[in-house]
Amino acid sequence: MTQKVAVLGTGKIGEALLSGMIRGGWAPSDLLVTARRRERAEQLHDRYGVEAVSNAEAAQSADTLILTVKPQDMGALLTELAPHVPTDRLVISGAAGIPTSYFEERLAAGTPVVRVMTNTPALVDEAMSVISAGTHATGAHLTRAEEIFSGVGKTLRVPESQQDACTALSGSGPAYFYFLVEAMTDAGILLGLPRDKAHDLIVQAAIGAAVMLRDSGEHPVKLRENVTSPAGTTINAIRELENHGVRAALIAALEAARDRSRELASGNG
């Protein structure tokens, strides 16, 4: 891979992406990083052998710029970058809730922008990265984004109009599972198990269930029915979940997350 890529504002997700790219075959000499603190930049250089540069230098030198700063810092970064970004640069945004039009309005006319919503399992190469094209981005630009983000998991192309829903479902998704595991661990303690044993049981059940969902090709209803014997323990538990409105609560929660993403996109942060 001969194109030079710069990761700007390299925090946890940015570093996960950087390390994933290197594991995926990118040469450190083709990668640039920027960081707010000098010691952070030096740490990344020492750890991965990549060159640490300023934001302006990254814009002038790299073919692809991946912006991984927090949404509230994006405006200041774009103000700094705008004079230095030629229109043949691909700009990839990893900021939740910010539409590609925000970048297109602040960069030179015609600059291709791709929006990517990834999630924290990027840290263990199990991310889902959802990719959308801006006005000037081509299929080749989307392919380049896929090549980069496939180093930390799977990728999926969607129209940008679906990004807020994907943020609610996938970007925030890991938190819902952690919340569920936390609640089930507490239940295990209530039932008389030590915390560490309850945790291990639930985590392995979650991993096993996820692998079966991924690999079996079966609908989740079918997999659930396979566990649910007539008049057995599982159906009693499912009945209580339905009685307490868990399904409706999950739907409402995801709608709330989607609505918050829309608020962020409109600047009502």
Secondary structure, DSSP 8 states (H G I E B T S, - for coil): ----EEEES--HHHHHHHHHHHHTT--GGGEEEE-SSHHHHHHHHHHH--EE--HHHHHHH-SEEEE-S-GGGHHHHHHHHGGG--TT-EEEE--TT--HHHHHHHS-TT--EEEEE--GGGGGT-EEEEEEE-TT--HHHHHHHHHHHGGGEEEEE--GGGHHHHIIIIISHHHHHHHHHHHHHHHHHHTT--HHHHHHHHHHHHHHHHHHHHHH---HHHHHHHH--TTSHHHHHHHHHHHTTHHHHHHHHHHHHHHHHHHHHTT--
